[in-house]
Amino acid sequence: MILDCEATQVCGGVIIIDTAGITIQHYRQFATVQFLSLVVNLVQDCLPERLKAIHFVNEPFTYHAIFHLIRPILKKKLKDRLHFHGSDLSSLHRYVPKDFLPEELGGNMGPFDNTEFANYFFSQEAFIERINKYGKIEKCVPSPDRWKKKILSL
């Protein structure tokens, strides 16, 4: 859908992550060195899109702590494209016009509805199964031990 569109790949896109309602149990599942390593590698080196920015909204203070831990291993381009807004939606609106945002983020697009995207995503199961057969190139995915060494050496 989004990545299938050539214009998106050429012009780029913006990701907005609204963490309202996420609990400590969610963080315990995903805030591991291995998972963060995988996400950073994906965003920096594997995403087939020109990423213009990632905006975090309603993020807890722990995001800032995690960001400072992983900051040394982020490429400058990605560091410059991460924005933390907390609950200050006017800060988000300086980067993303209200006409492109749902009403939950102070926008003019009406209520958030990801039904179309979810239907598309779940329709791609056969494609995902096919590409998963190729495996991964181990040297491209930083090991958690490499992360720990780099972070602890600072």
N, C-alpha and C positions, 0 to 999 in steps of 0.2 A: 504494500500500500504506500507508505511514505517512502521507504527505500526503493520501491519499484519505480518511483517517479524520477526521471532523469534531472528535472529542474531542481528537485530537493538535493540530489547529490552534487549538483553544480553550485547552486546558490547557498546551500547549507541550511541548517535548522537550529532551533533553540529547544532545549529540554527544560521543563519546569517540574521540580519535584516538591510536592506539597506533603509535608510529613505530619500534618494535623491528624491526630488520632492514633499515631503509631505508639505502641507501648514498649516498655523495657524488654518484654519477651521477644518482640520482633527484633530488637537490636541484638539480643543475645544470639539469635540465630544467624544474623548476617554480619555482625561486626567482628569478624575473625580476620586474621592476617591473610589467610588463604583466600577468602572471599574478596577482601579489599584488593589484593594483588590481582585477582582475576578481573575485577571491574576496572581497575586502572589500566591494565593491559588492553582490555576490550576498548575502552574509550580512547586511549592514546594511539593505539596501533592497529586496531582491527575494525573499527566501525566504518562501514562503507558510506560515510556521509561527511560533509564538511560541517563540523560542529562549531557553531558560532558562539554558543554560551550554554552554561548549565546554571539555572537559578534554583536555589533552595528557599522555600517559603515555610514558615512556621516550624523551622528546625530548632531542636533543643540545643542547649549549650554544648552537649557532647559532640555535636557535629564539628564545632570549632576545634575541640580537642583532637578529634580524629583527623581533621584537616591538617592541623599542625604536625601531627605524627607522620602523615604521608606526604606532606609538602616537599620534603627533600627528594623524593623519587619522581615527582611530577615534572613533566616537561614545562618549560616556561609558558609556552602557548596555552597549555591547559590551565596552568595556575591563573593566568590572566583572564581566562574565560569562566572561572567559577565565581558565583556571586551568592552571598548569604544575605537574606532580607529579614529573617525573623518574622515578626507579625506586621512589619511595616510594608503594606501593599503599595503605598505611594513610591517606595523605593523600587519595587518591581516595575511599576508603571513608567519609570524613567527609561527603562530598557525595552519593555514590551508594551505596545499601545493597548489600551483597554478594548479596542475593537477586536483584538485577537485572543481575549481572555474570557473564560466563563465567569458567571456572576460570583461564584465562590471565591474568585481571586480579584474581585472588584471590577470585573469586565462587563462588556455589553453583549456577549454572545449567548446569554441565557444560561440555564443550569448545565453543569458538566454532564456529558453523556458519552461514554466510550464504547457504546454497544457496537457501532460499526467497526471500530478497531478490534475489539475483542472477537467478533465474528470472523474477521479476516485472519487474525492471529491463529485462532483455533482451526481454521480451514487449511492451514499450512503444515499440519502434522506430518503428512507424507514427505514434504520437502525437507523438514527438519530431520526426520528419520533417515532420509537419503544422505544428507550432508554429514550426519553424525557417524556414518560408516567410514568416513575419511580419517577420523582420528584427529590428533593434534600434533603439532610440532613442539616437542618438549622445550627446546631452547627459546621459544618465543614467549613462554609463560614463565615469569619470574617465580622462583620458588619462595615459599614463605621464609625459609632460612636466609635467603639472600636479602629479603626485606628487613628481617630482624637485625641482621648485621649492619645494614646501611642506616637504619633508624638509630640503633644503639651507638653507632660510631659518631654521632653528631654531638 
